[in-house]
């Protein structure tokens, strides 16, 4: 019980810290409301991914997005320069690293530290819809 409470507190603090970074990146602070079900998702040139940018700019710095992985999407082994935090809304975000595999489902949180080598993908049937945020530019560095 104490361990799960501690994990919840750490997750909440991580999200709060990242949101502070995103908020500071905004020049025009205002209330923003976006429904994941009614968002306009733009396909990524990489294929298999689409996003609705909520705040910031993932190509330049701190950001928050709704991101979709198509069913069966496979990102391969990779890392990111900056930390990535995500909360799954629908489907399942599949994650694998040297410690094992995780199926991150609706309402579940995952924090991936910058530089950490991992594999990710979408559920074969539903894909994945998740809220993702980062304190800096988003990138995907293929692992060799």
Buried (B, 14 or more C-beta within 10 A) or exposed (E): EEEEEEEEEEBEEBBEEBBEBBEEBEEEEEEEEBEBEEBEBEEEEEEBBBBBBBBBEBEEBBBBBBBBBBBBBEBEBBBBBBBBBBBBBBBBBBBEBEEEEBEBBBEBBBBBEBEBBBBBBBBEEBBBBBBBBBBBBBBBEEEE
